[in-house]
Amino acid sequence: MRTRSRNHPGFLVLELSLIVFVSVLGASALTRAPFLCQTAHAQLETLPPNLPPMNLTVIGLNGTQVLLNSTDIASLPSVTGLGGNSAVDNYTGVPVTTFCNMVGGITNDTVVKITGADNYSQTFTYEQIIDGNFTTTPHSQPLTLIIAYYKDDANLTSQGPLMSAVIGPEGVLTAGNIWVWYTVKIQILNASAVPELQTLPTMLLLIMTISTAIILSRKYPKLHARPRTALKN
């Protein structure tokens, strides 16, 4: 019985065919793998968080108004950081600048008023929103004012579903009055039209004047003593 040698032309053609097939298959797998990874990565980035029903109204300086629901807010780019007013927690939300940009943005002549469902409101300056210029515990990294919807990776419950928060990488504490619970509205206003900002310098001047008067009266009591009248004979 005759056996066919591996050097036979038929075997050579078969081997070459297998090599070409395997090479093409491998090249296809290599070029397809990165595309699949990129697609999966993009899906993870665009997957919205699970948010309860909520509404947020954003009003621009010129009256432009945008109404956002939970789906709209969940689709916006978010940031996560540490912050608090009595204890430090991990918060996730959307920067206030993102909402402001939807209605024309802000300038150094404007302020942003954030209001809660209970009608409590807080007004933020341009420096606070853009530069993170807040009175806090010592820190070196920039701070960001956000509208938070997560606290420690869970939906806000007793203070939400939305709340203003100041966060940063170092976990600093800020004053409790700037944390607006149950946030429902963001409004851009002209700084000169906000009464509390107009009266603030006057109040500071009054406090400084009274404090100076008290210090002087204690240091130089004779200056404030009543003059004695001469007794008539």
C-alpha positions as CSV (number, residue, x, y, z in Angstrom):
1,M,0.0,0.0,0.0
2,R,1.4,3.3,-1.0
3,T,1.3,6.3,1.4
4,R,1.4,9.9,0.2
5,S,4.4,11.9,1.4
6,R,3.9,15.2,3.3
7,N,6.0,16.8,0.6
8,H,3.3,16.0,-1.9
9,P,2.0,19.2,-3.6
10,G,-1.5,18.4,-2.3
11,F,-0.4,18.6,1.3
12,L,1.6,21.8,0.7
13,V,-1.6,23.5,-0.7
14,L,-3.6,22.3,2.2
15,E,-1.1,23.6,4.8
16,L,-0.8,26.9,3.1
17,S,-4.6,27.2,3.0
18,L,-4.8,26.5,6.8
19,I,-2.1,29.0,7.5
20,V,-3.9,31.8,5.5
21,F,-7.2,30.9,7.2
22,V,-5.8,31.1,10.7
23,S,-3.9,34.3,10.0
24,V,-7.0,36.0,8.6
25,L,-9.1,34.8,11.6
26,G,-6.5,36.0,14.1
27,A,-6.2,39.4,12.4
28,S,-10.0,39.8,12.5
29,A,-10.1,39.0,16.2
30,L,-7.3,41.4,17.0
31,T,-8.9,44.3,15.1
32,R,-12.4,43.6,16.6
33,A,-11.3,43.3,20.3
34,P,-10.5,47.0,20.8
35,F,-13.8,48.0,19.2
36,L,-15.7,45.8,21.5
37,C,-13.8,47.2,24.6
38,Q,-14.5,50.8,23.4
39,T,-18.1,50.1,22.9
40,A,-18.5,48.5,26.4
41,H,-16.6,51.4,27.9
42,A,-18.8,54.0,26.2
43,Q,-21.9,52.2,27.4
44,L,-20.7,52.3,31.0
45,E,-20.0,56.0,30.8
46,T,-23.4,56.8,29.3
47,L,-25.4,54.5,31.6
48,P,-27.6,56.8,33.7
49,P,-27.8,56.4,37.4
50,N,-31.0,55.2,39.0
51,L,-32.7,58.4,40.1
52,P,-36.1,58.9,41.6
53,P,-38.6,61.3,40.0
54,M,-37.4,64.9,40.3
55,N,-37.7,68.3,38.6
56,L,-35.2,71.2,38.4
57,T,-36.0,74.6,36.9
58,V,-33.0,76.6,35.6
59,I,-33.6,80.3,34.7
60,G,-31.1,82.5,32.9
61,L,-30.4,86.2,33.3
62,N,-32.4,86.9,30.2
63,G,-35.4,84.9,31.3
64,T,-34.5,81.7,29.4
65,Q,-36.0,78.8,31.3
66,V,-35.1,75.1,31.2
67,L,-37.1,72.4,33.0
68,L,-35.1,69.2,33.7
69,N,-36.4,65.8,35.0
70,S,-34.5,62.8,36.4
71,T,-33.7,61.4,33.0
72,D,-32.2,64.8,31.9
73,I,-30.2,65.2,35.0
74,A,-28.9,61.6,35.0
75,S,-27.6,62.1,31.4
76,L,-25.4,65.0,32.4
77,P,-21.7,64.6,33.2
78,S,-21.3,64.1,36.9
79,V,-18.5,64.6,39.5
80,T,-17.9,62.9,42.8
81,G,-16.1,64.2,45.8
82,L,-16.0,64.6,49.6
83,G,-17.7,67.3,51.6
84,G,-20.1,68.1,54.4
85,N,-21.2,70.7,57.0
86,S,-21.0,68.5,60.1
87,A,-19.5,65.2,58.9
88,V,-17.7,64.4,55.7
89,D,-19.5,62.1,53.1
90,N,-19.1,61.2,49.5
91,Y,-21.4,63.1,47.1
92,T,-22.1,62.7,43.4
93,G,-23.9,65.3,41.3
94,V,-23.7,67.8,38.5
95,P,-21.6,71.0,38.7
96,V,-23.7,74.2,39.0
97,T,-21.8,75.6,36.1
98,T,-23.2,72.9,33.9
99,F,-26.8,74.1,34.6
100,C,-25.8,77.7,34.2
101,N,-24.3,77.1,30.8
102,M,-27.7,75.8,29.6
103,V,-29.2,79.2,30.0
104,G,-26.3,81.5,28.8
105,G,-23.7,81.1,31.6
106,I,-22.7,83.6,34.3
107,T,-20.3,86.5,34.6
108,N,-18.7,88.3,37.5
109,D,-21.6,90.7,37.5
110,T,-24.1,87.9,38.2
111,V,-25.0,85.7,41.1
112,V,-26.8,82.3,41.3
113,K,-29.7,81.8,43.6
114,I,-30.5,78.2,44.5
115,T,-34.0,77.5,46.0
116,G,-35.4,74.5,47.8
117,A,-39.0,73.1,47.8
118,D,-39.4,74.6,51.3
119,N,-38.6,78.1,49.9
120,Y,-35.3,78.3,51.6
121,S,-32.7,79.8,49.3
122,Q,-29.0,80.7,49.2
123,T,-27.3,83.1,46.8
124,F,-23.8,82.3,45.5
125,T,-21.3,84.7,44.0
126,Y,-19.4,84.3,40.8
127,E,-16.2,83.7,42.8
128,Q,-17.8,80.9,44.8
129,I,-19.1,79.1,41.7
130,I,-16.1,79.5,39.4
131,D,-13.2,79.6,41.9
132,G,-14.7,77.6,44.8
133,N,-14.1,80.5,47.1
134,F,-15.8,79.2,50.2
135,T,-15.1,79.6,53.9
136,T,-13.9,76.2,55.0
137,T,-11.6,74.2,57.0
138,P,-8.0,74.3,55.7
139,H,-7.5,72.8,52.3
140,S,-5.2,73.1,49.2
141,Q,-7.3,71.6,46.4
142,P,-10.1,73.4,44.6
143,L,-13.8,73.1,45.7
144,T,-16.8,72.6,43.4
145,L,-20.4,73.6,44.0
146,I,-22.7,70.9,42.7
147,I,-26.3,69.8,42.7
148,A,-25.9,66.4,44.4
149,Y,-28.2,63.4,43.9
150,Y,-26.1,60.7,45.5
151,K,-24.7,60.5,49.0
152,D,-22.3,57.6,49.6
153,D,-23.5,56.0,46.3
154,A,-27.2,56.1,47.4
155,N,-30.1,58.3,46.5
156,L,-30.6,61.3,48.7
157,T,-33.7,60.7,50.9
158,S,-34.3,63.0,53.8
159,Q,-32.5,66.0,52.1
160,G,-33.3,65.4,48.5
161,P,-33.7,64.1,45.9
162,L,-31.5,67.1,45.0
163,M,-29.3,69.2,47.2
164,S,-26.6,71.8,46.7
165,A,-23.2,70.6,48.0
166,V,-19.6,71.8,48.1
167,I,-17.1,69.0,47.4
168,G,-13.4,68.5,46.9
169,P,-10.8,65.8,47.1
170,E,-9.8,66.6,50.7
171,G,-13.2,66.4,52.4
172,V,-13.5,69.9,53.9
173,L,-16.4,71.2,56.0
174,T,-18.4,74.2,54.9
175,A,-21.2,76.3,56.5
176,G,-24.5,74.5,56.7
177,N,-26.5,77.4,55.2
178,I,-25.0,76.8,51.8
179,W,-26.4,73.3,51.6
180,V,-29.8,73.9,50.1
181,W,-32.0,70.8,50.7
182,Y,-34.8,69.7,48.3
183,T,-33.3,71.9,45.5
184,V,-35.9,72.7,42.8
185,K,-34.7,75.9,41.2
186,I,-31.5,77.6,40.0
187,Q,-31.7,81.2,38.9
188,I,-29.1,83.6,37.5
189,L,-29.6,87.2,38.7
190,N,-27.8,90.5,38.4
191,A,-25.7,91.0,41.5
192,S,-26.9,94.6,41.9
193,A,-30.5,93.4,42.1
194,V,-30.0,91.2,45.1
195,P,-30.9,93.1,48.3
196,E,-29.0,90.9,50.7
197,L,-25.8,91.4,48.7
198,Q,-26.3,95.2,48.7
199,T,-26.9,95.4,52.4
200,L,-24.0,93.1,53.3
201,P,-21.3,95.8,53.1
202,T,-23.4,98.2,55.1
203,M,-24.0,95.6,57.8
204,L,-20.3,94.8,58.0
205,L,-19.5,98.5,58.3
206,L,-22.0,98.9,61.1
207,I,-20.6,96.0,63.0
208,M,-17.1,97.2,62.6
209,T,-18.1,100.7,63.7
210,I,-19.8,99.4,66.8
211,S,-16.9,97.1,67.6
212,T,-14.4,99.9,67.3
213,A,-16.5,102.1,69.6
214,I,-16.7,99.4,72.2
215,I,-12.9,98.9,72.1
216,L,-12.2,102.6,72.3
217,S,-14.6,103.1,75.2
218,R,-12.8,100.3,77.2
219,K,-9.3,101.6,76.3
220,Y,-10.0,105.3,76.8
221,P,-12.9,105.5,79.3
222,K,-12.2,109.2,80.0
223,L,-13.1,110.2,76.5
224,H,-16.6,109.0,77.1
225,A,-17.1,110.3,80.6
226,R,-19.6,113.0,81.1
227,P,-18.2,116.4,81.9
228,R,-18.8,117.7,85.4
229,T,-20.6,121.0,85.9
230,A,-19.2,123.4,88.3
231,L,-21.3,123.9,91.5
232,K,-22.7,127.3,91.9
233,N,-22.2,129.1,95.2
